Amino acid sequence: MPVEPGALAVDLSTGTPDPALLPSLGSPLLHATDDHQVTSYLDRPVLPALEVELRRRWPFDPGRITLLDGAQDALDRLIDATVNFGDRVIVETPTFPPVLDMLELAGADVIGVPVDAEGPVIDTVAAALDRGPTVAIVQPRAHNPSGVAVTEARAAQLAARFAEHDVLVIEDDHSGMVAGAPLHSLGVHRPDRTVHVHSFSKSHGPDLRLAAVGGPSEVIDAVVRRRQLGPSWTSRLLQRVLLGLLTDPAADAAVRHAEQTYLDRRRALVDALDRAGITIDTNGSGLNLWIPVDDERNAVVALAAGGIGAAPGGPFQVGDGHGDHIRLTISRVIDPDDLAEAVARAARRGGATAGR
C-alpha cells in the first residue's frame, strides 16, 4: 500500500510512526558496544538482563519469552508453529492484511469476526467457535485499522469463551508502548493458552526489528527450535540497544511524549472530521483511523490527486458485504482541519479532487 517516497506531498497510507518522535539511539547504542562480544553461536538467544526486564513488564507470567525480528516476523513464525493446513482461525474483520496473507499461505480457513467499541463482538465470536477453530489472532489495543482497544470486561468474556473450546490466542500488541490505551491481555485469564507479541517498532524504531514473544513454553519452544534452522537468534547487539532504551529515563520520557502526541493528533483529526461531517469513534487508540466512505477506490484516487496517500479498506476485510472505508495514519498529521476537509470531499461518492 505505501507508495514511492516523495511521490505524494503527505503519505498517510503507511501505518508508520513519526521519526521525529522516536527516542534517540545515541547513548544506548554507544553503551551496547561496551565489552560486547559478537563471536559466539552458542549463547542464550535472549540476553538474561533483557529477559528480566521483559518479564517485569509482561501482562502475565509466561512460560517462556523470546525475541524475534518484529511483530510480522513473530506472527509468521507463530502461525507456522500453530496452524496446520485446513485449520480454522478466528481473526478480526477488519484486520492487518499481512495476517490474512500469512493464513492463506498456511492453508487456513479464516473466520472473520467484527469488532465494536470494546473489541471482538461476543455473539459473533460464539458463532465462530461453533465452527471448531484452533487459533484466534486478536489485537488487544490500537487495533489496525480501527483503533479499538479491548476493554477489561470484554477481555474476560473472550478468555472465557475461548477456554470453553481450548482455542490458542495470539495477541498482536503491535503498537506497544505508544498504543495510547491500557493493555487488557487475555493472558491474565489464560496464561497457558495465550501467546502475547509486544513490538517495539512503533515505540523505539522500525529499523530495530524487535518484538518480544511470550506465552506457553511448548509454543515458544516450537518457534525457537524451528528458528535454529535459520537465523537462530535476534542480534544480541540490538538486544543490548533495546535493553538500554528500556532502562534509560530519557528514552522512556521520549516514548511517553510520543504516545501522548499520537493521542493528541488522533483526537484533533477526529474532531476536525466531525466538524467536516464524518463521525469517528473518539475512544480509539493507536496510529490509524478507519474512515467510512461512499467509494473507497474513488476516495483513494481523489486524495492522491491532492497529494495525500491513503490505504483502501478492502484488503483489511474478511469476506464480502462490508462498507467501503479508507485507513489514514495519523502519526504525522500536523494540520488536521485542511486534511479533514479533503477527506470529507473524497469520502463522498465520486469525490472531487482533494484539496490541500
Stockholm file with secondary structure:
# STOCKHOLM 1.0

chainA/1-356         MPVEPGALAVDLSTGTPDPALLPSLGSPLLHATDDHQVTSYLDRPVLPALEVELRRRWPFDPGRITLLDGAQDALDRLIDATVNFGDRVIVETPTFPPVLDMLELAGADVIGVPVDAEGPVIDTVAAALDRGPTVAIVQPRAHNPSGVAVTEARAAQLAARFAEHDVLVIEDDHSGMVAGAPLHSLGVHRPDRTVHVHSFSKSHGPDLRLAAVGGPSEVIDAVVRRRQLGPSWTSRLLQRVLLGLLTDPAADAAVRHAEQTYLDRRRALVDALDRAGITIDTNGSGLNLWIPVDDERNAVVALAAGGIGAAPGGPFQVGDGHGDHIRLTISRVIDPDDLAEAVARAARRGGATAGR
#=GR chainA/1-356 SS CCCCTTSSSEECCSCCCCGGGSCCCHHHHHHHTTTCCCCCSSSCSSCHHHHHHHHHHCSSCCSEEEEESSHHHHHHHHHHHHCCTTCEEEEEESCCHHHHHHHHHHTCEEEEEEEETTEECHHHHHHHHTTCCSEEEECCSSCTTTCCCCCHHHHHHHHHHHHHTTCEEEEEECSGGGSSSCCCCGGGTCGGGEEEEEECHHHHCGGGCCEEEEECHHHHHHHHHHHTTTTCSCCHHHHHHHHHHHTCHHHHHHHHHHHHHHHHHHHHHHHHHHHTTCCCCTTCCSSEEEEECSCHHHHHHHHHHTTEECEESGGGCSSSCCCCEEEEECTTCCCHHHHHHHHHHHHTTTCCCCCC
#=GC SS_cons         CCCCTTSSSEECCSCCCCGGGSCCCHHHHHHHTTTCCCCCSSSCSSCHHHHHHHHHHCSSCCSEEEEESSHHHHHHHHHHHHCCTTCEEEEEESCCHHHHHHHHHHTCEEEEEEEETTEECHHHHHHHHTTCCSEEEECCSSCTTTCCCCCHHHHHHHHHHHHHTTCEEEEEECSGGGSSSCCCCGGGTCGGGEEEEEECHHHHCGGGCCEEEEECHHHHHHHHHHHTTTTCSCCHHHHHHHHHHHTCHHHHHHHHHHHHHHHHHHHHHHHHHHHTTCCCCTTCCSSEEEEECSCHHHHHHHHHHTTEECEESGGGCSSSCCCCEEEEECTTCCCHHHHHHHHHHHHTTTCCCCCC
//
